[in-house]
Amino acid sequence: MVRQGVRKAELARRLNVHMPQVDRLLDPSHSSKLEAIEEAFLSLGKHLKISVA
């Protein structure tokens, strides 16, 4: 978000959600669903890749 200059309000618009939902999504202590995190990454043109070794 920082590199692209995307603010929380813009992310909320891209995800079609309200600001409190974006605040929770960006809060590391909140247990956001993986699907919501993935959707946020996709809206920024990024892909979420998780691996367990």
C-alpha positions, 0 to 999 in steps of 0.5 A: 500500500505504501509503495503504491500510495494506496490509502486505507480509504482507497483500499476500502473502495477497491474492496467495496467495504467500510473503513472499520473492516479495512482497519480490522484487516490491517490489524495484526492482532485481529484474526482476519479470514485468509480469503479477505487478506487474499482479496486485499492483496489481489486488489493491490495487484499482488498474489498471496503465496503461503508455504509450509516446509 
